[in-house]
Amino acid sequence: MSTIPDFDVTLNERAVPAAERERIMADPGWGRYFTDHMVTIQYSAERGWHDARLQPYGPIALDPASQVLHYAQELFEGLKAYRQPDGSIVTFRPYMNAARMNRSAKRMAMPEIPEELFVAALELLVRTDRDWVPTEEGASLYLRPFMFATTRALGVNNPAQDYTFAVIASPSGLYYKGGVKPVSVWLSQDYTRAAPGGTGEAKFGGNYAASFAGQAQAVANGCDQVVWLDAVERRWVEEVGSMNLMFVYGEGANARLLTPALTGTLLPGITRDSMLKLAPDLGIPAEEGKISIEEWQAGCESGEITEVFGCGTAAIISPVGTVKAADREWSIGTGETGPVSSRLREELIGIQYGTRPDPYGWVHKIA
Ligand SMILES: Cc1ncc(COP(=O)(O)O)c(C=O)c1O
């Protein structure tokens, strides 16, 4: 049984000077700059979680035989810290990220981390680096918890016995500068992301390494993102890039939402889960189901499908304007951001940034 260790704190004596930090935060982009500190916590089979530290952000030394470098035992999470109108800071449903990390850990034969320790690590890092949390609505501090195998052994028969859990943080600017714009997507028919019984529902680094070739193909075909189809029949729509997909049928009072069901090959997104709860409360029924590429195309051509969007922590909602594959191409609705996408986006962002009430208890105050 792991107990929750106390954190040993070493502040960064060479923290980024305030003027430089302000300059970075004026245009941080995404995932390019990191705050002054990081958290690391060690795990060993004998001691459980121990040696929890908050320390200056910097390189981590690894033995060249560390299992992560050879067999990729690594997983991660992603969530954001949001500045509220009163200056306080919250995160969004962090216990869901902790629970998802633990489900990923189970799949990758890695140790689970107590949810309270996961959240305590986020809180300590955000409190320490609170000046890095942007004040502009739409901007945030992206938090990246991750875990990797450090056991020095090349044997492939056993999972590692030793792991490091860490959290780093990166200021992120507005995902859509100058307004939300629909993206174009490429249907990947050469590559798949995840197979039944595989690792698709785990937030495992290897899933992302395996997706780069498909994403590169999307870009080579003039598209922004890649759409993943199921690995067996290659016709059921699963995800787009690193987002879950939502299909809007009908319009106005008749609009309803459909999202691919969690079959084990999709990542169970926290934004997806939030949409499934939020939409019905706004009068938009939402269900999980199945949709093929033929149904997607026919639905757009008949006008039955009015909007399609990807959803995830980074973009919240990313409308899809056009779909392209080797043998077909079609557009969705007007090709502009639709009213259902805009409404859901505004509601969720309002809850995250504290400008709308949070009847669900989703925001978690940190600082
Ligand atoms: C493959 C994949 N699907 C979906 C999502 C969306 O998940 P969330 O809403 O928890 O960010 C992500 C991002 O984490 C992802 O990597």
The ligand as an ORCA input file, in Angstrom:
! r2SCAN-3c Opt
* xyz 0 1
  C      -6.126     10.323    -28.862
  C      -6.871     11.340    -28.068
  N      -8.203     11.369    -28.143
  C      -8.940     12.261    -27.439
  C      -8.337     13.191    -26.618
  C      -9.184     14.176    -25.838
  O      -9.126     13.877    -24.468
  P      -9.359     15.025    -23.387
  O     -10.702     15.586    -23.644
  O      -9.289     14.314    -22.081
  O      -8.284     16.016    -23.574
  C      -6.947     13.223    -26.530
  C      -6.270     14.230    -25.706
  O      -5.922     13.986    -24.619
  C      -6.190     12.260    -27.249
  O      -4.863     12.240    -27.159
*
